[in-house]
């Protein structure tokens, strides 16, 4: 019998001073049986970083042809394609051909460094691609905030992130590995 996704709810309040975006989002997150708390929370962080009324979770681990998050315009064209983790570079290149902007939020400490070393030569040529890395200690701390029902506040200012749940806070600065030329 196949395991089913665990459903988590998040009330996410985003204050992105850098982008001038302020909004509250009631999110339902389907956590794949093989997904860790750390990965789920990094997906939530990716949502906060790109928060928009039209941003939605893709099927992620359940489908190769969909990203972890995406934003489509009214015609269905993909404006943003967002991957979390250490995606296959062929899939990232394919996404660059389908979307106006592609973002990868890598995490995993040394594994992320090794992934980027291996993928850099190929992915550096993708003008629409932005790659950032969440520090390992921050992604592990985010995992400790995971629960079936969450209320999180995210503040982004001058590239610095503060994620809080009312009792605990996680502070981080993402490391830009590659800046895209399409507004990333």
Secondary structure by P-SEA (a helix, b strand, c coil): cbbbbbbbbbbbbbbcccccccccccccccccccccaaaaaaaaaaaaaccccccccccccccccccccccccccccccbbbbcccccaaaaaaaaacccbbbbbcccaaaaaaaaaaacccccccccbbbbbccaaaaaaaaaaccccbbbbbbbcccbbbbbcccbbbbbbbbbcbbbcccc
